[in-house]
Amino acid sequence: MNNWSIEIKDFDEEYKSRGNYHYTLTGFEKWWFERNYKLLCESISPDDKVLDLGCGDGVLADFCKSKNICGIDISEAGVNIAKS
């Protein structure tokens, strides 16, 4: 038997306390998010349909510029930020 423990991050509290924190990242974190989102979005055209599971604050939608993007997230606070 193992003694593993799994910690599940409460993103609803994260968004309530930090807001749309993806836009305030600095250093390596900022580079990593921007680089990966840009690479992903290079293969998405403005007419493609995109489903963003775990959309959080909607930062992927901002990068992709798709006219047909739908975001889903368990965090109500994150979805409210994405809507604004």
C-alpha positions as CSV (number, residue, x, y, z in Angstrom):
1,M,0.0,0.0,0.0
2,N,1.3,3.5,-0.8
3,N,1.2,6.7,1.2
4,W,0.5,9.0,-1.7
5,S,-1.5,12.1,-1.1
6,I,-3.2,14.2,-3.7
7,E,-3.6,17.9,-3.2
8,I,-6.4,19.4,-5.3
9,K,-6.0,23.1,-5.9
10,D,-9.1,25.2,-5.3
11,F,-9.1,27.4,-8.4
12,D,-12.3,29.1,-7.3
13,E,-10.5,30.6,-4.3
14,E,-7.5,31.3,-6.5
15,Y,-9.5,33.4,-8.9
16,K,-11.4,35.1,-6.1
17,S,-8.2,36.2,-4.4
18,R,-5.9,36.8,-7.4
19,G,-8.3,37.7,-10.2
20,N,-7.2,37.0,-13.7
21,Y,-3.7,36.3,-12.5
22,H,-2.5,34.9,-15.9
23,Y,-2.3,38.5,-17.1
24,T,0.0,39.5,-14.2
25,L,2.5,36.7,-14.4
26,T,6.2,37.6,-14.7
27,G,9.5,35.9,-15.6
28,F,9.5,32.2,-16.5
29,E,5.8,31.7,-15.7
30,K,4.8,34.4,-18.1
31,W,7.1,33.1,-20.8
32,W,5.8,29.5,-20.4
33,F,2.1,30.5,-20.6
34,E,2.6,32.8,-23.5
35,R,4.9,30.5,-25.4
36,N,2.6,27.5,-25.0
37,Y,-0.6,29.4,-25.8
38,K,0.9,30.9,-28.9
39,L,2.2,27.6,-30.1
40,L,-1.3,26.0,-29.6
41,C,-3.1,28.9,-31.3
42,E,-0.8,28.8,-34.4
43,S,-2.8,25.8,-35.5
44,I,-6.2,27.4,-34.9
45,S,-7.8,29.6,-37.6
46,P,-10.4,32.3,-36.8
47,D,-13.2,30.1,-38.2
48,D,-12.3,26.9,-36.2
49,K,-14.6,25.8,-33.4
50,V,-12.7,25.5,-30.1
51,L,-13.7,23.9,-26.9
52,D,-11.6,25.1,-24.0
53,L,-12.1,22.6,-21.1
54,G,-10.8,24.2,-17.9
55,C,-10.9,27.7,-19.4
56,G,-10.3,29.5,-16.1
57,D,-10.1,33.2,-16.7
58,G,-10.3,32.8,-20.5
59,V,-6.7,33.6,-21.3
60,L,-6.6,31.0,-24.1
61,A,-9.6,32.6,-25.8
62,D,-7.7,35.9,-25.8
63,F,-4.7,34.3,-27.4
64,C,-6.6,32.2,-30.0
65,K,-8.8,35.0,-31.4
66,S,-11.2,32.3,-32.7
67,K,-14.7,33.6,-33.3
68,N,-16.2,30.3,-32.2
69,I,-14.7,29.5,-28.8
70,C,-16.6,27.9,-25.9
71,G,-15.0,27.8,-22.4
72,I,-16.0,25.4,-19.6
73,D,-14.7,25.5,-16.1
74,I,-15.7,24.2,-12.6
75,S,-14.6,27.6,-11.1
76,E,-17.5,30.0,-11.2
77,A,-15.2,32.8,-10.3
78,G,-12.9,32.0,-13.2
79,V,-15.8,31.8,-15.7
80,N,-17.1,35.2,-14.4
81,I,-13.7,36.7,-15.1
82,A,-13.7,35.1,-18.6
83,K,-17.1,36.6,-19.4
84,S,-16.0,40.1,-18.6
